[in-house]
Amino acid sequence: MREVLKVEGMTCQHCVETVSETVAKMAGIEKVEVSLEQKEVIVEFDESQTQSEDISAQIVAAGFEVIG
Ligand SMILES: [Cu+2]
């Protein structure tokens, strides 16, 4: 499953790395790409192991805002 999340609050490359690492270490994540310019997190994951809500929750817990 591929999902594009709109994420607010990323201001620099360090934020991008924080979000990437936070998502990448979750179970079931196959691929994660973060675009600072587009304010997007593109994630591919195994739906049997995680849900987009769980991914959003982890991003929020890391200090960012997920829109929608
Ligand atoms: Cu930053």
PDB file of the backbone (N, CA, C, O) and the ligand in Angstrom, with CONECT records:
HET     CU  A 101       1
ATOM      1  N   MET A   1       0.844  -1.188   0.000  1.00  0.00           N
ATOM      2  CA  MET A   1       0.000   0.000   0.000  1.00  0.00           C
ATOM      3  C   MET A   1       0.885   1.246   0.000  1.00  0.00           C
ATOM      4  O   MET A   1       1.882   1.318   0.718  1.00  0.00           O
ATOM      5  N   ARG A   2       0.496   2.228  -0.825  1.00  0.00           N
ATOM      6  CA  ARG A   2       1.271   3.456  -0.908  1.00  0.00           C
ATOM      7  C   ARG A   2       0.393   4.609  -0.460  1.00  0.00           C
ATOM      8  O   ARG A   2      -0.756   4.729  -0.884  1.00  0.00           O
ATOM      9  N   GLU A   3       0.939   5.450   0.395  1.00  0.00           N
ATOM     10  CA  GLU A   3       0.169   6.560   0.941  1.00  0.00           C
ATOM     11  C   GLU A   3       1.024   7.826   0.896  1.00  0.00           C
ATOM     12  O   GLU A   3       2.229   7.785   1.145  1.00  0.00           O
ATOM     13  N   VAL A   4       0.379   8.954   0.571  1.00  0.00           N
ATOM     14  CA  VAL A   4       1.082  10.231   0.601  1.00  0.00           C
ATOM     15  C   VAL A   4       0.485  11.050   1.741  1.00  0.00           C
ATOM     16  O   VAL A   4      -0.699  11.389   1.721  1.00  0.00           O
ATOM     17  N   LEU A   5       1.310  11.362   2.725  1.00  0.00           N
ATOM     18  CA  LEU A   5       0.857  12.139   3.882  1.00  0.00           C
ATOM     19  C   LEU A   5       1.370  13.570   3.757  1.00  0.00           C
ATOM     20  O   LEU A   5       2.527  13.803   3.408  1.00  0.00           O
ATOM     21  N   LYS A   6       0.497  14.511   4.044  1.00  0.00           N
ATOM     22  CA  LYS A   6       0.893  15.918   4.068  1.00  0.00           C
ATOM     23  C   LYS A   6       1.357  16.239   5.489  1.00  0.00           C
ATOM     24  O   LYS A   6       0.599  16.088   6.447  1.00  0.00           O
ATOM     25  N   VAL A   7       2.595  16.677   5.612  1.00  0.00           N
ATOM     26  CA  VAL A   7       3.167  16.914   6.932  1.00  0.00           C
ATOM     27  C   VAL A   7       3.645  18.362   7.062  1.00  0.00           C
ATOM     28  O   VAL A   7       4.444  18.847   6.261  1.00  0.00           O
ATOM     29  N   GLU A   8       3.140  19.026   8.081  1.00  0.00           N
ATOM     30  CA  GLU A   8       3.548  20.404   8.368  1.00  0.00           C
ATOM     31  C   GLU A   8       4.589  20.399   9.488  1.00  0.00           C
ATOM     32  O   GLU A   8       4.598  19.511  10.341  1.00  0.00           O
ATOM     33  N   GLY A   9       5.451  21.391   9.470  1.00  0.00           N
ATOM     34  CA  GLY A   9       6.399  21.576  10.566  1.00  0.00           C
ATOM     35  C   GLY A   9       7.826  21.172  10.244  1.00  0.00           C
ATOM     36  O   GLY A   9       8.726  21.362  11.061  1.00  0.00           O
ATOM     37  N   MET A  10       8.040  20.613   9.051  1.00  0.00           N
ATOM     38  CA  MET A  10       9.407  20.263   8.657  1.00  0.00           C
ATOM     39  C   MET A  10      10.053  21.508   8.047  1.00  0.00           C
ATOM     40  O   MET A  10       9.552  22.071   7.074  1.00  0.00           O
ATOM     41  N   THR A  11      11.167  21.925   8.634  1.00  0.00           N
ATOM     42  CA  THR A  11      11.782  23.174   8.184  1.00  0.00           C
ATOM     43  C   THR A  11      13.188  22.994   7.621  1.00  0.00           C
ATOM     44  O   THR A  11      13.701  23.892   6.954  1.00  0.00           O
ATOM     45  N   CYS A  12      13.806  21.871   7.874  1.00  0.00           N
ATOM     46  CA  CYS A  12      15.184  21.690   7.408  1.00  0.00           C
ATOM     47  C   CYS A  12      15.486  20.213   7.214  1.00  0.00           C
ATOM     48  O   CYS A  12      14.642  19.355   7.471  1.00  0.00           O
ATOM     49  N   GLN A  13      16.693  19.930   6.760  1.00  0.00           N
ATOM     50  CA  GLN A  13      17.095  18.549   6.482  1.00  0.00           C
ATOM     51  C   GLN A  13      17.069  17.686   7.745  1.00  0.00           C
ATOM     52  O   GLN A  13      16.832  16.480   7.676  1.00  0.00           O
ATOM     53  N   HIS A  14      17.310  18.305   8.880  1.00  0.00           N
ATOM     54  CA  HIS A  14      17.262  17.547  10.130  1.00  0.00           C
ATOM     55  C   HIS A  14      15.845  17.037  10.405  1.00  0.00           C
ATOM     56  O   HIS A  14      15.665  15.905  10.855  1.00  0.00           O
ATOM     57  N   CYS A  15      14.858  17.864  10.138  1.00  0.00           N
ATOM     58  CA  CYS A  15      13.454  17.444  10.296  1.00  0.00           C
ATOM     59  C   CYS A  15      13.153  16.279   9.353  1.00  0.00           C
ATOM     60  O   CYS A  15      12.486  15.315   9.730  1.00  0.00           O
ATOM     61  N   VAL A  16      13.651  16.385   8.133  1.00  0.00           N
ATOM     62  CA  VAL A  16      13.427  15.336   7.133  1.00  0.00           C
ATOM     63  C   VAL A  16      13.995  14.010   7.639  1.00  0.00           C
ATOM     64  O   VAL A  16      13.360  12.962   7.521  1.00  0.00           O
ATOM     65  N   GLU A  17      15.203  14.075   8.205  1.00  0.00           N
ATOM     66  CA  GLU A  17      15.830  12.859   8.730  1.00  0.00           C
ATOM     67  C   GLU A  17      15.058  12.304   9.918  1.00  0.00           C
ATOM     68  O   GLU A  17      14.887  11.092  10.049  1.00  0.00           O
ATOM     69  N   THR A  18      14.592  13.204  10.784  1.00  0.00           N
ATOM     70  CA  THR A  18      13.818  12.765  11.952  1.00  0.00           C
ATOM     71  C   THR A  18      12.565  12.021  11.512  1.00  0.00           C
ATOM     72  O   THR A  18      12.260  10.945  12.028  1.00  0.00           O
ATOM     73  N   VAL A  19      11.843  12.594  10.561  1.00  0.00           N
ATOM     74  CA  VAL A  19      10.612  11.960  10.070  1.00  0.00           C
ATOM     75  C   VAL A  19      10.941  10.639   9.368  1.00  0.00           C
ATOM     76  O   VAL A  19      10.273   9.630   9.595  1.00  0.00           O
ATOM     77  N   SER A  20      11.960  10.647   8.524  1.00  0.00           N
ATOM     78  CA  SER A  20      12.355   9.432   7.797  1.00  0.00           C
ATOM     79  C   SER A  20      12.689   8.301   8.757  1.00  0.00           C
ATOM     80  O   SER A  20      12.222   7.174   8.596  1.00  0.00           O
ATOM     81  N   GLU A  21      13.507   8.618   9.763  1.00  0.00           N
ATOM     82  CA  GLU A  21      13.950   7.588  10.712  1.00  0.00           C
ATOM     83  C   GLU A  21      12.791   7.099  11.576  1.00  0.00           C
ATOM     84  O   GLU A  21      12.688   5.910  11.878  1.00  0.00           O
ATOM     85  N   THR A  22      11.923   8.026  11.971  1.00  0.00           N
ATOM     86  CA  THR A  22      10.769   7.662  12.801  1.00  0.00           C
ATOM     87  C   THR A  22       9.885   6.668  12.071  1.00  0.00           C
ATOM     88  O   THR A  22       9.448   5.671  12.646  1.00  0.00           O
ATOM     89  N   VAL A  23       9.627   6.944  10.806  1.00  0.00           N
ATOM     90  CA  VAL A  23       8.748   6.067  10.028  1.00  0.00           C
ATOM     91  C   VAL A  23       9.474   4.769   9.662  1.00  0.00           C
ATOM     92  O   VAL A  23       8.900   3.684   9.755  1.00  0.00           O
ATOM     93  N   ALA A  24      10.734   4.888   9.249  1.00  0.00           N
ATOM     94  CA  ALA A  24      11.480   3.714   8.771  1.00  0.00           C
ATOM     95  C   ALA A  24      11.622   2.626   9.822  1.00  0.00           C
ATOM     96  O   ALA A  24      11.693   1.445   9.484  1.00  0.00           O
ATOM     97  N   LYS A  25      11.664   3.014  11.102  1.00  0.00           N
ATOM     98  CA  LYS A  25      11.878   1.991  12.135  1.00  0.00           C
ATOM     99  C   LYS A  25      10.585   1.295  12.560  1.00  0.00           C
ATOM    100  O   LYS A  25      10.618   0.373  13.375  1.00  0.00           O
ATOM    101  N   MET A  26       9.457   1.727  12.017  1.00  0.00           N
ATOM    102  CA  MET A  26       8.194   1.051  12.322  1.00  0.00           C
ATOM    103  C   MET A  26       8.103  -0.291  11.587  1.00  0.00           C
ATOM    104  O   MET A  26       8.659  -0.459  10.502  1.00  0.00           O
ATOM    105  N   ALA A  27       7.396  -1.233  12.197  1.00  0.00           N
ATOM    106  CA  ALA A  27       7.186  -2.535  11.566  1.00  0.00           C
ATOM    107  C   ALA A  27       6.325  -2.378  10.313  1.00  0.00           C
ATOM    108  O   ALA A  27       5.363  -1.610  10.304  1.00  0.00           O
ATOM    109  N   GLY A  28       6.672  -3.098   9.278  1.00  0.00           N
ATOM    110  CA  GLY A  28       5.843  -3.136   8.078  1.00  0.00           C
ATOM    111  C   GLY A  28       6.132  -2.054   7.058  1.00  0.00           C
ATOM    112  O   GLY A  28       5.491  -2.011   6.007  1.00  0.00           O
ATOM    113  N   ILE A  29       7.086  -1.177   7.347  1.00  0.00           N
ATOM    114  CA  ILE A  29       7.414  -0.107   6.404  1.00  0.00           C
ATOM    115  C   ILE A  29       8.354  -0.646   5.337  1.00  0.00           C
ATOM    116  O   ILE A  29       9.408  -1.204   5.643  1.00  0.00           O
ATOM    117  N   GLU A  30       7.963  -0.472   4.089  1.00  0.00           N
ATOM    118  CA  GLU A  30       8.769  -0.977   2.981  1.00  0.00           C
ATOM    119  C   GLU A  30       9.648   0.114   2.371  1.00  0.00           C
ATOM    120  O   GLU A  30      10.765  -0.141   1.922  1.00  0.00           O
ATOM    121  N   LYS A  31       9.111   1.342   2.367  1.00  0.00           N
ATOM    122  CA  LYS A  31       9.853   2.445   1.754  1.00  0.00           C
ATOM    123  C   LYS A  31       9.317   3.764   2.304  1.00  0.00           C
ATOM    124  O   LYS A  31       8.111   3.911   2.503  1.00  0.00           O
ATOM    125  N   VAL A  32      10.199   4.710   2.547  1.00  0.00           N
ATOM    126  CA  VAL A  32       9.743   6.038   2.962  1.00  0.00           C
ATOM    127  C   VAL A  32      10.569   7.105   2.260  1.00  0.00           C
ATOM    128  O   VAL A  32      11.798   7.044   2.223  1.00  0.00           O
ATOM    129  N   GLU A  33       9.860   8.084   1.703  1.00  0.00           N
ATOM    130  CA  GLU A  33      10.507   9.212   1.029  1.00  0.00           C
ATOM    131  C   GLU A  33       9.902  10.479   1.593  1.00  0.00           C
ATOM    132  O   GLU A  33       8.685  10.584   1.748  1.00  0.00           O
ATOM    133  N   VAL A  34      10.759  11.444   1.902  1.00  0.00           N
ATOM    134  CA  VAL A  34      10.254  12.695   2.460  1.00  0.00           C
ATOM    135  C   VAL A  34      10.640  13.843   1.544  1.00  0.00           C
ATOM    136  O   VAL A  34      11.802  13.971   1.157  1.00  0.00           O
ATOM    137  N   SER A  35       9.668  14.680   1.195  1.00  0.00           N
ATOM    138  CA  SER A  35       9.942  15.875   0.400  1.00  0.00           C
ATOM    139  C   SER A  35       9.687  17.110   1.251  1.00  0.00           C
ATOM    140  O   SER A  35       8.551  17.412   1.616  1.00  0.00           O
ATOM    141  N   LEU A  36      10.766  17.813   1.557  1.00  0.00           N
ATOM    142  CA  LEU A  36      10.671  19.043   2.335  1.00  0.00           C
ATOM    143  C   LEU A  36       9.914  20.123   1.550  1.00  0.00           C
ATOM    144  O   LEU A  36       9.104  20.860   2.111  1.00  0.00           O
ATOM    145  N   GLU A  37      10.192  20.202   0.239  1.00  0.00           N
ATOM    146  CA  GLU A  37       9.566  21.216  -0.612  1.00  0.00           C
ATOM    147  C   GLU A  37       8.056  21.005  -0.711  1.00  0.00           C
ATOM    148  O   GLU A  37       7.275  21.950  -0.600  1.00  0.00           O
ATOM    149  N   GLN A  38       7.660  19.752  -0.922  1.00  0.00           N
ATOM    150  CA  GLN A  38       6.238  19.425  -1.103  1.00  0.00           C
ATOM    151  C   GLN A  38       5.522  19.202   0.225  1.00  0.00           C
ATOM    152  O   GLN A  38       4.299  19.068   0.258  1.00  0.00           O
ATOM    153  N   LYS A  39       6.278  19.162   1.314  1.00  0.00           N
ATOM    154  CA  LYS A  39       5.726  18.844   2.638  1.00  0.00           C
ATOM    155  C   LYS A  39       4.983  17.516   2.604  1.00  0.00           C
ATOM    156  O   LYS A  39       3.882  17.375   3.137  1.00  0.00           O
ATOM    157  N   GLU A  40       5.625  16.547   1.956  1.00  0.00           N
ATOM    158  CA  GLU A  40       5.006  15.238   1.808  1.00  0.00           C
ATOM    159  C   GLU A  40       5.889  14.122   2.329  1.00  0.00           C
ATOM    160  O   GLU A  40       7.116  14.164   2.238  1.00  0.00           O
ATOM    161  N   VAL A  41       5.218  13.124   2.878  1.00  0.00           N
ATOM    162  CA  VAL A  41       5.885  11.885   3.253  1.00  0.00           C
ATOM    163  C   VAL A  41       5.208  10.786   2.437  1.00  0.00           C
ATOM    164  O   VAL A  41       4.024  10.499   2.615  1.00  0.00           O
ATOM    165  N   ILE A  42       5.979  10.182   1.544  1.00  0.00           N
ATOM    166  CA  ILE A  42       5.452   9.100   0.705  1.00  0.00           C
ATOM    167  C   ILE A  42       5.933   7.796   1.324  1.00  0.00           C
ATOM    168  O   ILE A  42       7.131   7.547   1.457  1.00  0.00           O
ATOM    169  N   VAL A  43       4.969   6.983   1.695  1.00  0.00           N
ATOM    170  CA  VAL A  43       5.320   5.762   2.418  1.00  0.00           C
ATOM    171  C   VAL A  43       4.652   4.549   1.796  1.00  0.00           C
ATOM    172  O   VAL A  43       3.477   4.582   1.430  1.00  0.00           O
ATOM    173  N   GLU A  44       5.427   3.477   1.685  1.00  0.00           N
ATOM    174  CA  GLU A  44       4.905   2.191   1.221  1.00  0.00           C
ATOM    175  C   GLU A  44       4.995   1.235   2.387  1.00  0.00           C
ATOM    176  O   GLU A  44       6.038   1.108   3.028  1.00  0.00           O
ATOM    177  N   PHE A  45       3.884   0.562   2.653  1.00  0.00           N
ATOM    178  CA  PHE A  45       3.866  -0.305   3.831  1.00  0.00           C
ATOM    179  C   PHE A  45       2.973  -1.518   3.645  1.00  0.00           C
ATOM    180  O   PHE A  45       2.129  -1.570   2.750  1.00  0.00           O
ATOM    181  N   ASP A  46       3.186  -2.488   4.514  1.00  0.00           N
ATOM    182  CA  ASP A  46       2.394  -3.718   4.536  1.00  0.00           C
ATOM    183  C   ASP A  46       1.192  -3.477   5.453  1.00  0.00           C
ATOM    184  O   ASP A  46       1.329  -3.306   6.664  1.00  0.00           O
ATOM    185  N   GLU A  47       0.028  -3.471   4.839  1.00  0.00           N
ATOM    186  CA  GLU A  47      -1.204  -3.169   5.591  1.00  0.00           C
ATOM    187  C   GLU A  47      -1.507  -4.172   6.710  1.00  0.00           C
ATOM    188  O   GLU A  47      -2.242  -3.865   7.649  1.00  0.00           O
ATOM    189  N   SER A  48      -0.940  -5.354   6.597  1.00  0.00           N
ATOM    190  CA  SER A  48      -1.186  -6.345   7.649  1.00  0.00           C
ATOM    191  C   SER A  48      -0.354  -6.047   8.894  1.00  0.00           C
ATOM    192  O   SER A  48      -0.595  -6.615   9.958  1.00  0.00           O
ATOM    193  N   GLN A  49       0.631  -5.147   8.754  1.00  0.00           N
ATOM    194  CA  GLN A  49       1.505  -4.842   9.891  1.00  0.00           C
ATOM    195  C   GLN A  49       1.317  -3.438  10.447  1.00  0.00           C
ATOM    196  O   GLN A  49       1.561  -3.201  11.630  1.00  0.00           O
ATOM    197  N   THR A  50       0.887  -2.515   9.608  1.00  0.00           N
ATOM    198  CA  THR A  50       0.685  -1.146  10.099  1.00  0.00           C
ATOM    199  C   THR A  50      -0.387  -0.448   9.260  1.00  0.00           C
ATOM    200  O   THR A  50      -0.744  -0.912   8.177  1.00  0.00           O
ATOM    201  N   GLN A  51      -0.884   0.652   9.769  1.00  0.00           N
ATOM    202  CA  GLN A  51      -1.926   1.432   9.095  1.00  0.00           C
ATOM    203  C   GLN A  51      -1.449   2.870   8.958  1.00  0.00           C
ATOM    204  O   GLN A  51      -0.569   3.315   9.695  1.00  0.00           O
ATOM    205  N   SER A  52      -2.036   3.592   8.008  1.00  0.00           N
ATOM    206  CA  SER A  52      -1.608   4.985   7.828  1.00  0.00           C
ATOM    207  C   SER A  52      -1.857   5.822   9.082  1.00  0.00           C
ATOM    208  O   SER A  52      -1.124   6.774   9.350  1.00  0.00           O
ATOM    209  N   GLU A  53      -2.900   5.465   9.857  1.00  0.00           N
ATOM    210  CA  GLU A  53      -3.174   6.178  11.119  1.00  0.00           C
ATOM    211  C   GLU A  53      -2.008   6.006  12.096  1.00  0.00           C
ATOM    212  O   GLU A  53      -1.633   6.940  12.805  1.00  0.00           O
ATOM    213  N   ASP A  54      -1.444   4.796  12.118  1.00  0.00           N
ATOM    214  CA  ASP A  54      -0.320   4.519  13.023  1.00  0.00           C
ATOM    215  C   ASP A  54       0.907   5.333  12.596  1.00  0.00           C
ATOM    216  O   ASP A  54       1.637   5.867  13.431  1.00  0.00           O
ATOM    217  N   ILE A  55       1.113   5.414  11.288  1.00  0.00           N
ATOM    218  CA  ILE A  55       2.255   6.166  10.759  1.00  0.00           C
ATOM    219  C   ILE A  55       2.072   7.649  11.094  1.00  0.00           C
ATOM    220  O   ILE A  55       3.005   8.311  11.550  1.00  0.00           O
ATOM    221  N   SER A  56       0.873   8.155  10.866  1.00  0.00           N
ATOM    222  CA  SER A  56       0.570   9.552  11.207  1.00  0.00           C
ATOM    223  C   SER A  56       0.820   9.818  12.683  1.00  0.00           C
ATOM    224  O   SER A  56       1.408  10.835  13.053  1.00  0.00           O
ATOM    225  N   ALA A  57       0.365   8.889  13.526  1.00  0.00           N
ATOM    226  CA  ALA A  57       0.519   9.065  14.974  1.00  0.00           C
ATOM    227  C   ALA A  57       1.990   9.153  15.371  1.00  0.00           C
ATOM    228  O   ALA A  57       2.352   9.931  16.253  1.00  0.00           O
ATOM    229  N   GLN A  58       2.832   8.362  14.724  1.00  0.00           N
ATOM    230  CA  GLN A  58       4.263   8.388  15.032  1.00  0.00           C
ATOM    231  C   GLN A  58       4.892   9.709  14.580  1.00  0.00           C
ATOM    232  O   GLN A  58       5.763  10.249  15.262  1.00  0.00           O
ATOM    233  N   ILE A  59       4.458  10.215  13.451  1.00  0.00           N
ATOM    234  CA  ILE A  59       4.980  11.496  12.953  1.00  0.00           C
ATOM    235  C   ILE A  59       4.574  12.624  13.905  1.00  0.00           C
ATOM    236  O   ILE A  59       5.366  13.516  14.209  1.00  0.00           O
ATOM    237  N   VAL A  60       3.328  12.561  14.366  1.00  0.00           N
ATOM    238  CA  VAL A  60       2.837  13.559  15.322  1.00  0.00           C
ATOM    239  C   VAL A  60       3.630  13.466  16.634  1.00  0.00           C
ATOM    240  O   VAL A  60       4.013  14.480  17.219  1.00  0.00           O
ATOM    241  N   ALA A  61       3.865  12.233  17.076  1.00  0.00           N
ATOM    242  CA  ALA A  61       4.623  12.023  18.325  1.00  0.00           C
ATOM    243  C   ALA A  61       6.044  12.570  18.211  1.00  0.00           C
ATOM    244  O   ALA A  61       6.654  12.946  19.212  1.00  0.00           O
ATOM    245  N   ALA A  62       6.571  12.610  16.976  1.00  0.00           N
ATOM    246  CA  ALA A  62       7.920  13.132  16.747  1.00  0.00           C
ATOM    247  C   ALA A  62       7.926  14.667  16.692  1.00  0.00           C
ATOM    248  O   ALA A  62       8.986  15.283  16.586  1.00  0.00           O
ATOM    249  N   GLY A  63       6.741  15.274  16.764  1.00  0.00           N
ATOM    250  CA  GLY A  63       6.653  16.729  16.853  1.00  0.00           C
ATOM    251  C   GLY A  63       6.183  17.459  15.613  1.00  0.00           C
ATOM    252  O   GLY A  63       6.341  18.674  15.496  1.00  0.00           O
ATOM    253  N   PHE A  64       5.599  16.704  14.678  1.00  0.00           N
ATOM    254  CA  PHE A  64       5.142  17.328  13.438  1.00  0.00           C
ATOM    255  C   PHE A  64       3.607  17.211  13.334  1.00  0.00           C
ATOM    256  O   PHE A  64       2.960  16.565  14.159  1.00  0.00           O
ATOM    257  N   GLU A  65       3.059  17.843  12.315  1.00  0.00           N
ATOM    258  CA  GLU A  65       1.614  17.842  12.154  1.00  0.00           C
ATOM    259  C   GLU A  65       1.247  17.155  10.844  1.00  0.00           C
ATOM    260  O   GLU A  65       1.802  17.470   9.791  1.00  0.00           O
ATOM    261  N   VAL A  66       0.320  16.224  10.915  1.00  0.00           N
ATOM    262  CA  VAL A  66      -0.139  15.538   9.702  1.00  0.00           C
ATOM    263  C   VAL A  66      -1.499  16.120   9.336  1.00  0.00           C
ATOM    264  O   VAL A  66      -2.417  16.140  10.156  1.00  0.00           O
ATOM    265  N   ILE A  67      -1.621  16.596   8.092  1.00  0.00           N
ATOM    266  CA  ILE A  67      -2.849  17.243   7.630  1.00  0.00           C
ATOM    267  C   ILE A  67      -3.756  16.209   6.939  1.00  0.00           C
ATOM    268  O   ILE A  67      -3.310  15.433   6.094  1.00  0.00           O
ATOM    269  N   GLY A  68      -4.991  16.226   7.311  1.00  0.00           N
ATOM    270  CA  GLY A  68      -5.975  15.371   6.655  1.00  0.00           C
ATOM    271  C   GLY A  68      -5.987  13.927   7.145  1.00  0.00           C
ATOM    272  O   GLY A  68      -6.778  13.118   6.662  1.00  0.00           O
TER     273      GLY A  68
HETATM  274 CU    CU A 101      14.471  20.941  11.005  1.00  0.00          CU2+
END
